[in-house]
């Protein structure tokens, strides 16, 4: 038969033990600073955005132009090395229309994220960004779009240096 222990050995501390100095303690705030490195390829891509340029990288083996850039071709597994500036225009390849934010807040005006294949890059490559200045009913696969940039003095080397993509003028006329 086991004996049931109702009290734990030791002496419980009370608030006055601390205020009266009976217990030695030291409060500290941990230093939890961190650094984040985008890496070579994305770092250069983001620096290009700050300058108002969209940069891609070319695979020396298959010739694919990768945007966003990668240091190794995802098809050939060969190191990439040749940087190119690509155009700020492209084609919508995929899109969604959402009336709810990531934290489940209802939106009056929908967000329209889209995968945009930029002109001059390898077909099938592209990146996701927002569409704006377009009615949701006018968005379609194949819609021709152009980048709308944040003013140069406000850019921070982030993907948000491109505010959004809008239909090319010839699409809306």
PyMOL commands that set and color helices and strands:
alter all, ss='L'
color gray80, all
select helices_A, chain A and resi 15-19+40-50+136-138+152-154+159-161+169-172
alter helices_A, ss='H'
color red, helices_A
select strands_A, chain A and resi 54-58+65-66+82-86+89-95+98-100+106-118+127-131+144-149+162-167
alter strands_A, ss='S'
color yellow, strands_A
deselect
rebuild
show_as cartoon
